Each structure stands twice: as structure tokens, then as C-alpha cells.
């Protein structure tokens, strides 16, 4: 099927304030993307994107755009009712390897926002070791290597479950 590339976005805006404290911003353009402000209901990327923080969500973004490294996304995994908030840490064509417990992408150690190496052991490392070498899919990670529900639990994925791009005032770089 593939992804349609970079459709031109015409912006129409509507601003609605309800209850004095809740802000909903809806910007619609072509059939590609709808922009909303939503409150995050998970701590999977905390402290980069904290639970309770308002973020801009570009819904259906990946129907017209290819996922890129460092983007924060809502990913719909088949085993979950709610989408997961994760970071695109590696894309197809990247090289994945390990040095001891440290995960490496293109020979760079993957680090969280605090600069700590993304260190994997046991089943989490064992699953990702199945994919070492040139990736044919996407590596999606949470901020915490020991407790997140991410590619360390379900492996490398295709773009099929990519629901929305999530933008925050902070940006998780993933690689340092």
C-alpha cells in the first residue's frame, strides 16, 4: 500500500474554549491531517511529554507522510485498546546492534532524555537481537528502557499502526 507523500495542507482553524480551562484546537485541511490539542494520558515518554500535558496531535499524519526518526507518535498496537505514545528511534535502513546491554542505532548509543544509555537485558534484549543488522521496519521506544511497552516487547513494526504524530514543546532526540 505505501504512504502518499507530502500532500499540500490548506489550513482552516476553529478555536473552542470549554469550561475556561480546556482548549480544543481543530485545524483541518485536505484529507490528510487533522490537528487537535489533547491531554496525554500516559507517562511513557515522561519527562519529555508528561502525563496530563497538552500536546498537538496531527491525526492521520502518516497517511501522507513517512515516519521520521525522533518523531513522537501515537501507535496503535493490536494488543492494546488505546494507542501507545512512543518515539520513532530507528527507521528502515538504519543499522541496529548491541554493545553489551547498550542498544546502538547506526553505531550510536541510544539514550533517553537524561542522557542515560538505553540498556536492555533478558527477554527485551533477546527480542531485539532478532532484528540486529539493517532494519526493515521501525524501532519504537518509550523513555524508560526497563518498563515501557514498546518495541522491546513487540519487536520492529511496519507503519501500519502509526496513527498520529504528537508534538510537544520538548523533543525527544533518542540518539545522542
Secondary structure as UniProt FT lines:
FT   STRAND          12..18
FT   TURN            19..21
FT   STRAND          22..28
FT   STRAND          34..39
FT   TURN            44..48
FT   TURN            51..52
FT   STRAND          54..59
FT   HELIX           61..63
FT   TURN            69..70
FT   STRAND          72..75
FT   TURN            78..79
FT   STRAND          84..90
FT   TURN            92..93
FT   STRAND          95..99
FT   TURN            100..101
FT   STRAND          102..105
FT   TURN            106..107
FT   STRAND          108..111
FT   TURN            113..114
FT   HELIX           122..129
FT   TURN            130..131
FT   STRAND          133..134
FT   STRAND          138..141
FT   TURN            145..147
FT   HELIX           151..154
FT   HELIX           159..161
FT   STRAND          162..167
//
